[in-house]
Amino acid sequence: MRVAEQGPGAAVLENTSALAAYRIAVTSGTRTAEVPVLLPGQRIGVALDRPVPGPVIWLAPEALGGFTPVTATVVPGGVRYHSGNCRALTSRGAAVLFRDATGRITRGEQLPPSSVSCAPGERVLPGGAPGAEVFPYCDLRTE
């Protein structure tokens, strides 16, 4: 697990392992976030300044039972969430990263769980801004 990119108030983590990372604790000073799942080679945004990845539960990808990451695309009028999973996952919110014209991260913000869809299929929810990247935090756990 490594910080692949960093900017003011946000960063991108990358799973450089051949294993799936589960329940990744990420800290920045006194703030903590938990990234639910990150498959091998996958990248995800975090709305923390200078994040430090902490403890991770490592699993063989096949132990996740066909889990696929939920994706999000900013579209006119909102954010389109797409899940190829056969059941609803639990929303833990999302990180939104903003970049300048050169592609550098300029800031990040955290969306609350109620603003993110982790349901099967596609759903468009209000929000998003042109040029923003949305990284849903969809969890296998229900609690």
N, C-alpha and C positions, 0 to 999 in steps of 0.2 A: 504494500500500500504506500503510495507516495502522493505528495502534492505536485501536480503536473503544471498548474498555472496558478498565479496569485495576483490579486489586485486589492485595492482599498475595500475592505469589508466583504470580500468574497474570494473564493478559490475553486479550483477543480481538482478533485481527487481521482486517482487512477489505480485500479486493481492490477498490479503487475504480476500477480501470482497465477498459477494454473488452477487454483482453488477458488470457490465462491467465498466472498467475505460476507458475514452475517452479523448484524448488530454492531456496526462500527461506531465506536465512541470517538467523537471528534471534539477537541476543546480549543478554546481561544481565551486565555485569561480565566475569568470565572464563568464564562459561557460554555455550555456543552450542547452538542447536537448528536443525534444518533441516526446514522444512515442505515436503513433496514437491510438492504441486500445490494451487493455489487458483484456482478459476474466477472470472470476472468477477462481482462482487457477493457472492461467497461469504465467509463468516466462519469462522474456526477459532480454537480455544483454544490457548494456549501456556502451559506451566507454568514461566514465568520471571517474575521480579520486574522491573518496568519494562523490558520488552523493547524493543529497537531493531531494526526491520527493516533488513537489509543488502542486499547484492547479490541481484538476481533475474534469472532468464532469462525474458524475455517472449516468449510465443508466441501466434499466432492460435488461438483455441479449437478450430477445426476441425483444427488440426495434431495434436491429441491423439487423433484416430481414434475418436471416440465415447465417450471416457472420461466416466464419471459418478462423482461423489464417493461413497465408501462412507459410509453413515450408521450411527449407533449410538444405541440407545435402551435405557435402563435398564429392565429388567423384573424381576419377582420371580425371584430365583435367579441373576441375572446380567445380561449385556449382550447385546442382540440386534444383531448386525452384519448389514447388508444391502448387497449389491453387485449392481448391474445390469450390471456389466462381463462380457464374455464369457470373460475369462481371469483367473486369479488374479494379484493385484498383490502387491508385496512389502511386508510389514508393517514399518513403522519405529516401531511403538508407537502411543501415543495420549496426548493430554493430557486430564486430567479436571479439570473446574472445579466448585467448590462455591460456592453462593450462600446468602445469608441470606434471611429472610422478605421483605425488601424488594427482592430481586433483585440486590443488590450482591455482587460476587465476594469471597469470604472467603479462599479458598486454592486451590491447584492441585497436582496431582501428575502424574507421568509414568508411564505404563504401559510395560513392556518389550514388544518386538515379539512375543514368544511368547504374550502375553496378548490379542492383537488379531487378529481374522480379517479378511483382505482377499480371501477366496475368493469366487467367484461364488455368488449365492443368499443364503440366510440361515443364520446360525449363532448359537447362544447359547453364550457362554463365561462361566465364573464371574467374579464381580467386580461392580463397580458399587455404588452406594449410593443410596438414595432421594433424589431431588432433584439428583443429580449430572448433569453434562453430559459426555458422552464424545465426543472429537473424534479419530477414527482418522487416522493418518498412513499412507496407502497410496500406494506409489510405483510409477510405471511402470517404473522401472529394476529389474533383477534383482540387481545386485551389491551 
